[in-house]
Amino acid sequence: MNMSNEIVSSETLKSTNVFIVTLDENEIMCEDLEETLIFVGQLLERLKETKAGKYIYVVEHILKENGSYVKGENLFDKCYLIG
């Protein structure tokens, strides 16, 4: 995946919003916030023994037509401590 540091208004692009879940250097792209949060909850439970003290980041991005994604303004952005 190609991630840009560019920040744009979600109104300027005709595209889809996606949620990028990041743990260490691994990224998973999800399309639905509710499903993403369920997935993160399951990860928090499974990883509490091996990854305690690390964070899982969930950040909403705008998926552009060319397959890259950019951070949009005023979109979902949270981190969760594994513990």
RAGI-V764415 format. One record per pair of residues at least 12 apart in sequence whose C-alpha atoms are under 7 Angstrom apart, sorted by the first residue. I is the first residue (numbers start at 1). J is the second residue. Records with the same first field share a line. If there is no record, write none. Layout:
I = J ; J
This chain:
1 = 68
2 = 68 ; 69
3 = 68 ; 69 ; 70
4 = 69 ; 70
5 = 70
6 = 70 ; 71
7 = 70 ; 71 ; 72 ; 73
8 = 71 ; 72 ; 73
9 = 72 ; 73
10 = 62 ; 72 ; 73
15 = 62 ; 63 ; 64 ; 65
16 = 62 ; 63
17 = 60 ; 61 ; 62 ; 63
18 = 30 ; 31 ; 60 ; 61 ; 62 ; 63
19 = 31 ; 33 ; 58 ; 59 ; 60 ; 61
20 = 58 ; 59 ; 60
21 = 56 ; 57 ; 58 ; 59
22 = 56 ; 57 ; 58
23 = 55 ; 56 ; 57
44 = 82
47 = 82
48 = 82 ; 83
51 = 82
52 = 82 ; 83
53 = 81 ; 82 ; 83
54 = 81 ; 82
55 = 79 ; 80 ; 81 ; 82
56 = 79 ; 80 ; 81
57 = 78 ; 79 ; 80
58 = 77 ; 78 ; 79
59 = 76 ; 77 ; 78
60 = 75 ; 76 ; 77
